[in-house]
Amino acid sequence: MIIVTNSMKAQAAGRLARLREAAAQAGIRTFLVRDTASIEWLTAFDNVFDDEQAHALLVTPHDAVLHTDSRYAGAARKAAAGEGVITVDDARTGHGAWVADVFAARHANAAGGVAPADIVLGIEDSMTLAGFRALERALAEAPAAPQLRETTDFVRALRAVKEPAEVARMKAAQAITDAAFSYIITFMKPGMTEREVQVELEDWMLRHGASGLAFSSIVATGANGASPHAIPGETKLEAGQCVVMDFGARAYGYCSDMTRTVFIGQPDAKMRSAYDAMRQANEQVEAALRPGVTGADMHQLAEDVLAAGGFAGKMGHGLGHGVGIDIHEEPVLSPRNTAPLAPGNVVTVEPGIYLEGEFGMRLEDFGVVTEEGFDVFTQSTHEMVIL
């Protein structure tokens, strides 16, 4: 059952206002959103959308209309009921043709006193090529059409600053994920396969409050851990190895993300040294995170700490990424992000060390940048866990 609350309506109204303001500053009068996660964020609809890119949201200075199909229309109308921040149209036509029809109808009615040819229509460059071509064809055949303006990460940039309600949802998702870690370390035993641990871990999250998984969990032991995105297989856990587990629950429409590395039996000196360097990198970055620092700054700090510990150049990936409705959002903690972080940015901090043919390890938390620093959502220990 979908419950519509005034807070949901206020969220949608506020987010649409932010989009309209940003669009106006960019000289864009109307914006077409095709990315489902961005539509979910702008509408503040709960329990309506799935993974299909089956929707279009047209946002004008005066209204916002969701074009969807019969599979989603009923749930969308229930979510939109009441004050009418969003209207729902399930016309049985493609999104491109629907946009052209809307502009033709508004031209005929002289809506807003602005001719379509004088309107700039913003589109996302994440739109599929097929969807873009269909929109181009439909507008080319229309009696009156707007000018198209391609944008990059336009709505995603707005989503990068989280509201308190979004932070609360991610904290709830992380609470499930932390509890799953506490459980799985009591389950894991030598002789089990990576795949067995993965299945048990994911099943536990789904049975204890997760509505889904943030992503397919990584469980990688021994030399497999040196591949940051290893796929769990039939490799067995053995004494003397470390096991990397990267996983997250989805709850209340938002993701969590954490990684912990545990040890099967006592680790050798090299593993201990690596773990100490990685932990220091994680904790020094988390202590340094605050408004005004850049993602590039934080990445470099982690690299410097790892190098001082004797593991220069052994991370290989960016230090972190944004989290929200999607598991990977803006901003990123990497050399390519030279923009200052802002309060409300939710990011991961996940330094890793990967030694091909030997082992790999990663220590990942996530949290929100605040006016005072960095509020870490992840509550699981940073101490070495030896099974």
Secondary structure as the mmCIF struct_conf table of DSSP 4:
data_model
#
loop_
_struct_conf.conf_type_id
_struct_conf.id
_struct_conf.beg_label_comp_id
_struct_conf.beg_label_asym_id
_struct_conf.beg_label_seq_id
_struct_conf.end_label_comp_id
_struct_conf.end_label_asym_id
_struct_conf.end_label_seq_id
HELX_RH_AL_P HELX_RH_AL_P1 ASN A 6 GLN A 25
TURN_TY1_P TURN_TY1_P1 ALA A 26 GLY A 27
BEND BEND1 ARG A 29 ARG A 29
STRN STRN1 THR A 30 VAL A 33
HELX_RH_AL_P HELX_RH_AL_P2 THR A 36 THR A 43
TURN_TY1_P TURN_TY1_P2 ALA A 44 ALA A 44
BEND BEND2 ASP A 46 ASN A 47
BEND BEND3 ASP A 51 ASP A 51
STRN STRN2 ALA A 56 VAL A 59
BEND BEND4 PRO A 61 HIS A 62
STRN STRN3 ALA A 64 HIS A 67
HELX_RH_AL_P HELX_RH_AL_P3 SER A 70 ALA A 80
TURN_TY1_P TURN_TY1_P3 ALA A 81 GLU A 83
BEND BEND5 VAL A 85 ILE A 86
STRN STRN4 THR A 87 ASP A 89
BEND BEND6 ARG A 92 THR A 93
HELX_RH_AL_P HELX_RH_AL_P4 HIS A 95 ALA A 108
TURN_TY1_P TURN_TY1_P4 ASN A 109 ALA A 110
HELX_RH_3T_P HELX_RH_3T_P1 ALA A 111 GLY A 113
HELX_RH_3T_P HELX_RH_3T_P2 PRO A 116 ASP A 118
STRN STRN5 VAL A 120 GLU A 124
TURN_TY1_P TURN_TY1_P5 ASP A 125 SER A 126
BEND BEND7 MET A 127 MET A 127
HELX_RH_AL_P HELX_RH_AL_P5 LEU A 129 ALA A 140
TURN_TY1_P TURN_TY1_P6 GLU A 141 GLU A 141
BEND BEND8 ALA A 142 ALA A 144
HELX_LH_PP_P HELX_LH_PP_P1 PRO A 146 PRO A 146
STRN STRN6 GLN A 147 THR A 151
BEND BEND9 THR A 152 ASP A 153
HELX_RH_AL_P HELX_RH_AL_P6 PHE A 154 ARG A 159
TURN_TY1_P TURN_TY1_P7 ALA A 160 ALA A 160
STRN STRN7 VAL A 161 VAL A 161
HELX_RH_AL_P HELX_RH_AL_P7 PRO A 164 PHE A 187
TURN_TY1_P TURN_TY1_P8 PRO A 190 GLY A 191
STRN STRN8 THR A 193 THR A 193
HELX_RH_AL_P HELX_RH_AL_P8 GLU A 194 ARG A 207
TURN_TY1_P TURN_TY1_P9 HIS A 208 GLY A 209
BEND BEND10 SER A 211 SER A 211
STRN STRN9 GLY A 212 LEU A 213
BEND BEND11 ALA A 214 PHE A 215
HELX_LH_PP_P HELX_LH_PP_P2 SER A 216 SER A 217
STRN STRN10 ILE A 218 THR A 221
HELX_RH_3T_P HELX_RH_3T_P3 GLY A 222 ALA A 226
BEND BEND12 SER A 227 SER A 227
TURN_TY1_P TURN_TY1_P10 PRO A 228 HIS A 229
HELX_LH_PP_P HELX_LH_PP_P3 ALA A 230 PRO A 232
BEND BEND13 GLU A 234 GLU A 234
HELX_LH_PP_P HELX_LH_PP_P4 THR A 235 THR A 235
STRN STRN11 LYS A 236 LYS A 236
HELX_LH_PP_P HELX_LH_PP_P5 LEU A 237 LEU A 237
TURN_TY1_P TURN_TY1_P11 ALA A 239 GLY A 240
STRN STRN12 GLN A 241 PHE A 247
STRN STRN13 ALA A 249 ALA A 251
TURN_TY1_P TURN_TY1_P12 TYR A 252 GLY A 253
STRN STRN14 TYR A 254 CYS A 255
STRN STRN15 MET A 258 ILE A 264
BEND BEND14 GLY A 265 GLY A 265
HELX_RH_AL_P HELX_RH_AL_P9 ALA A 269 ALA A 288
TURN_TY1_P TURN_TY1_P13 PRO A 291 GLY A 292
STRN STRN16 THR A 294 THR A 294
HELX_RH_AL_P HELX_RH_AL_P10 GLY A 295 ALA A 308
TURN_TY1_P TURN_TY1_P14 GLY A 309 GLY A 310
TURN_TY1_P TURN_TY1_P15 ALA A 312 GLY A 313
BEND BEND15 HIS A 317 HIS A 317
BEND BEND16 LEU A 319 LEU A 319
STRN STRN17 GLY A 320 GLY A 322
BEND BEND17 GLY A 324 HIS A 328
STRN STRN18 GLU A 329 LEU A 333
BEND BEND18 SER A 334 SER A 334
TURN_TY1_P TURN_TY1_P16 PRO A 335 ARG A 336
BEND BEND19 ALA A 339 ALA A 339
STRN STRN19 PRO A 340 PRO A 340
HELX_LH_PP_P HELX_LH_PP_P6 LEU A 341 LEU A 341
TURN_TY1_P TURN_TY1_P17 PRO A 343 GLY A 344
STRN STRN20 ASN A 345 ASN A 345
STRN STRN21 VAL A 346 VAL A 349
STRN STRN22 GLY A 352 LEU A 355
TURN_TY1_P TURN_TY1_P18 GLU A 356 GLU A 358
STRN STRN23 PHE A 359 ARG A 362
STRN STRN24 GLU A 364 GLU A 364
STRN STRN25 ASP A 365 VAL A 369
BEND BEND20 GLU A 371 GLY A 373
STRN STRN26 PHE A 374 VAL A 376
BEND BEND21 SER A 380 SER A 380
BEND BEND22 GLU A 383 GLU A 383
STRN STRN27 VAL A 385 ILE A 386
#
